[in-house]
Amino acid sequence: MTPSIGGGVASALQLLWVLLAGPLALGLMRKVRSRLEGREGASVLQPLRDLRKLSTKQRTRPTDSTWVFAAAPVVLVASAVVAAAFSPLVTLSALLATRVDFVAILFVLLLGSVSLLLGALDTGTAFAGMGASRAAMVGAMVEPALLVAILAMSLGVGTSNLSRLVGVGVTTSTLAGPARILALVSFFIAILAETGRLPVDNPATHLELTMIHEAMVLEYAGPDLALVTLGESARLVLLLGLFANLALPWGIALGTGALALVGGLLAVSIKVGLVAVAVSVFEVTTAKIRLFRIPELLAGAFLLGVLSVISAVALR
Amino acid sequence: MSLSYVSLLDLAVVVVMVTAALTLWRQSLAAAVKALAVQGVGLAAVAVILGAHRHDLVLVGVGGLVLVIKAVAAPWLIGRVVAHDHAAREASPLINVPASLVGAGVLTLLAFAATRDVVALVGTPAGRLIPFGVAIVLIGFFSMVVRRRAVSQIVGLLTIDNGIALTAFLGTSGVPLVVELGVTLDVLLAVVVLQVLVAQLQRHFNVHDLDQLRDLHD
């Protein structure tokens, strides 16, 4: 398929959407959490203001760090942006939609996680190294759960093409089968672990004994920190958007007409907003689990994925 | 009509299967008992769906019976033991949780491999779900072997019984009501006896771990 102009416009739109919606979703989740805890909370726009403030600060880097440390935030943002441009978020007909594989998208995203992890190791400080080793442990267990969940969803449709996986829910109006539901639950647990949300990692803590992600980015400051925050939040909305579109594909644009794109943009923003609020409410009601119990959670996600694969094969 | 019957049946069976996995997943005994109650609801739903499809009122009645006994009565009885027990956790199972979850996955695959001929023989939409019933029986046995708390073992026993009942519902055109009544009431009786036994154990010896009960006491 030759790249079309409409597909290019759609991809550019999706790219800009994750960069803008990421900080907004972060602000929304913090706002919901504050309200449920009885606080007023900062404005939803606060993460955007923080980003603007950070980007004007002076750039400081640890004296012994190398280019790995400097490159990590850029790679993180780039990986999220590339994955977002080609994913079915706003429309099913983004650039290269017929060729983009679910596994490929996830591995592009994992490139960002790995670069951040290497950047943390590069500083040579105790906390960042500890955070990196924890992140590597969680990441190593998230990956099999993610891959098995993708396998299960792909078995039902007969392809791992992301647009087809989302599109099958639009074209057939039947109730989602048990295999797909199990795969989605497994995928969701893996997303929570991968983006460092609450049962696995507390995004709001700076307690050195418990933090995973915050320990890794401790050495980043100024514009670098702004890039890390932007990249992380873009990843969050991208994964939540993929989950929302896989679970409830209604409203996604099929083509690349102007009206369809606006409709798709509204639909994906509303769906991601709802999922973000749901995650936030869940986070208020739950406590962070001990580091050594994270394998139990992710083994459960893996088992759900395995059950999903089995039911996809057996209940065909 | 028939499509929605099949998808509803699939959904109910998967609910039973996932709750069986949940009893292995969660260490909290209260959560295991809740999972057992949901499992009872799923099992009752399977019986009612099958009964409605076959226009078999007796099977629907059996479904009601299963709902009362396995989703309400048995979890309530076990829940009373857990409520008295302050440290209600499966603290040190013989195999840790991630390994036992992987074990459950392997047992499920084993069940599918072992029942291929049965599935081919029965050849109905319900029949292809039989491996799940066998897998639940195996997971119940597995949880009785690796868990050490008395309450966990009762949960394992009930899981085995639910698996057997599920296999019977799916494989045959319905167990006779008298047989089903007998089996279900037997299990309820066993749960009552075990519940009394566990409560007495806790009161007299203050132990929860059945492996510690090796010597005779006065």
Interface residues (C-beta under 8 A of the other chain):
Chain A: T174 L175 G177 P178 I181 L182 P295 E296 L298 A299 G300 F302 L303 L304 V306 L307 I310 S311 A314 L315
Chain B: L3 S4 S7 D10 L11 V13 V14 M17 V18 A21 W25 Q27 V97 P98 L101 V102 A104 G105 T108 L109 F112 R128 L129 P131
